[in-house]
Amino acid sequence: MKTDFIIVGQGLAGTLLSYELLKKGKTVAVIDSPDYQKASEVAAGLINPVVFRRLTKSWLIDDLFPQLEQTFDELEALLDCQIYFPMKIRKVLGLGESEFWKKKVWENELSDYLNPVPDGESYPELKLAHGSGWVEKAGRVDLEALLSGYRNYLKEKGCLHVFNFDYDRMILHPDRIVYGELEAEKIIFCEGHRASQNPYFQNIHFKHTKGEVFNLETQTYQADFILNKAFFLMPVGVKEFRMGATYDWNILNESPTEEARNEMSGKLEQVFEDEYQITRHKAGIRPTTHDRRPVIGLHADYPQIGIFNGLGSKGCMLGPYFACQFADNLIDKSSLIHSEVRLARYL
Ligand SMILES: Cc1cc2nc3c(=O)[nH]c(=O)nc-3n(C[C@H](O)[C@H](O)[C@H](O)COP(=O)(O)OP(=O)(O)OC[C@H]3O[C@@H](n4cnc5c(N)ncnc54)[C@H](O)[C@@H]3O)c2cc1C
């Protein structure tokens, strides 16, 4: 079976890259493991354009936002389901933070994203002693809907191959690669954190992060905004919320822990007064590089092999923009990849 590209992995990275290639008229075969967990299925799907600690714009956000809106809009039409839920973020402010908020909105050119006037209103079930600030342009991506909808789409097109890819079975020719019955001009690895084991990319300096997220049901609290205060609490249904997330750079496994549960409950209870019950608890590994930038490009010695990885904790914001950029570059070499994400930085 001849195809233009083999994509290994159907997490967020493999989904978005294969979508962009198909859209641009190329053929793809997507290989996905039946066994491995996807970070994309654990992720909360938060879109937050602001770095709260310094109150600055998130990296490249003015370019990322229009692209993510366009891509998720197209995918909603293709898959006939809602994927992107625009929603405001209510940031709980601490003592003196109200002045900081007002100052930084102008200083850091945040007026497209933040309401410059902090809100002094109270809200049932929330402790808002020092008010809150509103992020007006934010939201949630329903990654489960996206991944399962797109998987069905690939199946229907006959492009999905469910098995564990084995590097030893790949045969490299100067102008193509062969794997079993599949033959392609290029193979692009979108393996998430498992890229650390890929023998062709051992020079990439990965620094993956474990994270844990929870679903919970409240007794009375309802909201149409995402609450933030060193955690996020995002509505996913009536009185149903997703909460996260923890960061652990040392113990990299996919097992939920009691420590994370206690950490998150402790943080929540500082601002939240309602009764709640945790209904789901998941852990996963964010594929992250040492400089927290994606890693994208073709291998220097084997240009038939490429990688699209390192989406870290912001896959929903970074993925659409860089999938589009990489697909353009794969089709036309003169279309450049952003210098900070190029694979070449590891040479
Ligand atoms: C707890 C947590 C919370 C998060 N919250 C957010 C959030 O709110 N917002 C946000 O934007 N991002 C969030 N993220 C980050 C987001 O999940 C990642 O950026 C993104 O999902 C990475 O996608 P990926 O496709 O690179 O990796 P993955 O989703 O892990 O996909 C990798 C795929 O490759 C496949 N694969 C690997 N090796 C092989 C092989 N040998 N053969 C076949 N298939 C293979 C796997 O089966 C899998 O399907 C969170 C992550 C975690 C863990």
The ligand as a Gaussian input file, in Angstrom:
#p B3LYP/6-31G(d) Opt

LIG

0 1
 C       -2.587000      15.652000      33.222000
 C       -2.433000      16.397000      31.934000
 C       -3.180000      17.549000      31.730000
 C       -3.046000      18.265000      30.538000
 N       -3.829000      19.368000      30.343000
 C       -3.743000      20.059000      29.187000
 C       -4.578000      21.168000      28.960000
 O       -5.423000      21.513000      29.781000
 N       -4.434000      21.873000      27.781000
 C       -3.517000      21.483000      26.834000
 O       -3.411000      22.141000      25.801000
 N       -2.711000      20.410000      27.024000
 C       -2.805000      19.690000      28.173000
 N       -2.003000      18.600000      28.375000
 C       -0.962000      18.324000      27.384000
 C       -1.473000      17.533000      26.194000
 O       -2.021000      16.352000      26.652000
 C       -0.288000      17.226000      25.267000
 O        0.351000      18.409000      24.838000
 C       -0.746000      16.484000      24.014000
 O       -1.825000      15.655000      24.296000
 C        0.377000      15.655000      23.430000
 O       -0.114000      14.969000      22.319000
 P        0.777000      13.882000      21.559000
 O       -0.006000      13.461000      20.406000
 O        2.147000      14.447000      21.335000
 O        0.965000      12.691000      22.601000
 P       -0.078000      11.520000      23.012000
 O       -1.428000      12.054000      23.199000
 O        0.528000      10.800000      24.175000
 O       -0.128000      10.573000      21.764000
 C        0.923000       9.733000      21.388000
 C        0.351000       8.616000      20.549000
 O        1.419000       7.857000      19.995000
 C        1.080000       6.492000      20.062000
 N        2.306000       5.688000      20.014000
 C        3.453000       5.898000      20.709000
 N        4.361000       4.956000      20.396000
 C        3.781000       4.151000      19.463000
 C        4.209000       3.002000      18.758000
 N        5.433000       2.463000      18.918000
 N        3.346000       2.405000      17.891000
 C        2.093000       2.918000      17.696000
 N        1.648000       4.030000      18.342000
 C        2.474000       4.629000      19.217000
 C        0.319000       6.363000      21.384000
 O       -0.480000       5.198000      21.393000
 C       -0.502000       7.637000      21.357000
 O       -1.720000       7.438000      20.684000
 C       -2.135000      17.829000      29.536000
 C       -1.424000      16.648000      29.730000
 C       -1.578000      15.928000      30.904000
 C       -0.822000      14.653000      31.086000

